[in-house]
Amino acid sequence: MLTDRFGRSIEYLRLSVTDRCDLRCTYCLPKGFKGFEEPQHWLTF
């Protein structure tokens, strides 16, 4: 079984298609986070 650097088990994969999360966890807003990208830098399909 896989574990992350905090010792938590990895049992599923979460795929994010946006950079606009407001949960404030270490996944979405890691230490040293500089801010969200401006719309002109977003990926498009």
N, CA and C atoms as an extended XYZ file, in Angstrom:
135
Properties=species:S:1:pos:R:3:atomname:S:1:resname:S:1:resid:I:1 pbc="F F F"
N         0.841       -1.177        0.000 N   MET     1
C         0.000        0.000        0.000 CA  MET     1
C         0.886        1.240        0.000 C   MET     1
N         0.456        2.255       -0.703 N   LEU     2
C         1.191        3.516       -0.759 CA  LEU     2
C         0.831        4.409        0.420 C   LEU     2
N         1.802        5.196        0.873 N   THR     3
C         1.554        6.197        1.911 CA  THR     3
C         2.200        7.508        1.480 C   THR     3
N         1.635        8.616        1.958 N   ASP     4
C         2.216        9.914        1.644 CA  ASP     4
C         3.257       10.287        2.688 C   ASP     4
N         3.854       11.454        2.567 N   ARG     5
C         4.929       11.842        3.475 CA  ARG     5
C         4.439       12.133        4.889 C   ARG     5
N         3.120       12.166        5.091 N   PHE     6
C         2.551       12.353        6.422 CA  PHE     6
C         2.129       11.020        7.043 C   PHE     6
N         2.406        9.907        6.339 N   GLY     7
C         2.085        8.582        6.842 CA  GLY     7
C         0.656        8.133        6.581 C   GLY     7
N        -0.095        8.889        5.771 N   ARG     8
C        -1.474        8.523        5.470 CA  ARG     8
C        -1.515        7.525        4.317 C   ARG     8
N        -2.441        6.561        4.389 N   SER     9
C        -2.613        5.574        3.322 CA  SER     9
C        -3.237        6.223        2.099 C   SER     9
N        -2.743        5.851        0.922 N   ILE    10
C        -3.308        6.344       -0.337 CA  ILE    10
C        -4.168        5.225       -0.900 C   ILE    10
N        -5.490        5.428       -0.868 N   GLU    11
C        -6.428        4.400       -1.307 CA  GLU    11
C        -7.189        4.796       -2.571 C   GLU    11
N        -7.065        6.059       -2.994 N   TYR    12
C        -7.775        6.530       -4.179 CA  TYR    12
C        -6.997        7.685       -4.796 C   TYR    12
N        -7.359        8.062       -5.996 N   LEU    13
C        -6.718        9.168       -6.698 CA  LEU    13
C        -7.747       10.269       -6.914 C   LEU    13
N        -7.412       11.480       -6.508 N   ARG    14
C        -8.290       12.630       -6.739 CA  ARG    14
C        -7.637       13.487       -7.813 C   ARG    14
N        -8.364       13.765       -8.850 N   LEU    15
C        -7.865       14.558       -9.963 CA  LEU    15
C        -8.599       15.888       -9.976 C   LEU    15
N        -7.866       16.966       -9.873 N   SER    16
C        -8.456       18.298       -9.841 CA  SER    16
C        -8.306       18.953      -11.207 C   SER    16
N        -9.389       19.525      -11.709 N   VAL    17
C        -9.333       20.206      -13.002 CA  VAL    17
C        -9.393       21.719      -12.837 C   VAL    17
N        -9.249       22.193      -11.619 N   THR    18
C        -9.251       23.623      -11.352 CA  THR    18
C        -8.225       23.940      -10.272 C   THR    18
N        -7.779       25.176      -10.218 N   ASP    19
C        -6.839       25.572       -9.166 CA  ASP    19
C        -7.548       26.377       -8.084 C   ASP    19
N        -8.867       26.404       -8.097 N   ARG    20
C        -9.633       27.240       -7.170 CA  ARG    20
C       -10.239       26.441       -6.017 C   ARG    20
N        -9.443       25.900       -5.158 N   CYS    21
C        -9.922       25.185       -3.975 CA  CYS    21
C        -9.773       26.098       -2.765 C   CYS    21
N       -10.774       26.097       -1.887 N   ASP    22
C       -10.701       26.940       -0.694 CA  ASP    22
C       -10.697       26.124        0.602 C   ASP    22
N       -10.294       24.868        0.541 N   LEU    23
C       -10.293       24.016        1.728 CA  LEU    23
C        -9.125       24.308        2.664 C   LEU    23
N        -8.092       24.977        2.187 N   ARG    24
C        -6.926       25.383        2.981 CA  ARG    24
C        -6.162       24.206        3.592 C   ARG    24
N        -6.145       23.066        2.912 N   CYS    25
C        -5.377       21.923        3.412 CA  CYS    25
C        -3.981       21.926        2.775 C   CYS    25
N        -3.102       21.035        3.217 N   THR    26
C        -1.742       20.991        2.669 CA  THR    26
C        -1.740       20.529        1.216 C   THR    26
N        -2.804       19.866        0.768 N   TYR    27
C        -2.899       19.441       -0.628 CA  TYR    27
C        -3.153       20.641       -1.539 C   TYR    27
N        -4.113       21.484       -1.169 N   CYS    28
C        -4.517       22.595       -2.032 CA  CYS    28
C        -3.666       23.850       -1.856 C   CYS    28
N        -3.232       24.112       -0.635 N   LEU    29
C        -2.460       25.318       -0.352 CA  LEU    29
C        -1.205       24.952        0.432 C   LEU    29
N        -0.217       24.377       -0.240 N   PRO    30
C         1.005       23.957        0.455 CA  PRO    30
C         1.807       25.143        0.986 C   PRO    30
N         2.714       24.858        1.880 N   LYS    31
C         3.587       25.896        2.432 CA  LYS    31
C         4.344       26.574        1.290 C   LYS    31
N         4.383       27.894        1.276 N   GLY    32
C         5.046       28.634        0.213 CA  GLY    32
C         4.149       28.939       -0.979 C   GLY    32
N         2.847       28.652       -0.863 N   PHE    33
C         1.896       28.898       -1.953 CA  PHE    33
C         1.919       30.371       -2.350 C   PHE    33
N         2.069       30.664       -3.626 N   LYS    34
C         2.221       32.034       -4.112 CA  LYS    34
C         0.927       32.663       -4.618 C   LYS    34
N        -0.109       31.900       -4.790 N   GLY    35
C        -1.377       32.441       -5.285 CA  GLY    35
C        -1.847       31.699       -6.525 C   GLY    35
N        -3.097       31.929       -6.879 N   PHE    36
C        -3.687       31.260       -8.033 CA  PHE    36
C        -3.257       31.926       -9.336 C   PHE    36
N        -3.271       31.151      -10.407 N   GLU    37
C        -2.931       31.658      -11.735 CA  GLU    37
C        -4.038       32.574      -12.249 C   GLU    37
N        -3.670       33.529      -13.050 N   GLU    38
C        -4.640       34.402      -13.700 CA  GLU    38
C        -5.321       33.633      -14.833 C   GLU    38
N        -6.565       34.008      -15.204 N   PRO    39
C        -7.307       33.270      -16.230 CA  PRO    39
C        -6.547       33.055      -17.537 C   PRO    39
N        -5.723       33.993      -17.954 N   GLN    40
C        -5.004       33.818      -19.224 CA  GLN    40
C        -3.971       32.688      -19.163 C   GLN    40
N        -3.652       32.184      -17.966 N   HIS    41
C        -2.701       31.082      -17.816 CA  HIS    41
C        -3.380       29.742      -17.542 C   HIS    41
N        -4.701       29.724      -17.492 N   TRP    42
C        -5.423       28.486      -17.232 CA  TRP    42
C        -5.292       27.541      -18.419 C   TRP    42
N        -5.350       26.246      -18.139 N   LEU    43
C        -5.381       25.250      -19.206 CA  LEU    43
C        -6.756       25.255      -19.856 C   LEU    43
N        -6.816       24.959      -21.130 N   THR    44
C        -8.094       24.862      -21.824 CA  THR    44
C        -8.189       23.507      -22.497 C   THR    44
N        -9.413       23.087      -22.772 N   PHE    45
C        -9.644       21.806      -23.441 CA  PHE    45
C        -9.981       22.046      -24.887 C   PHE    45
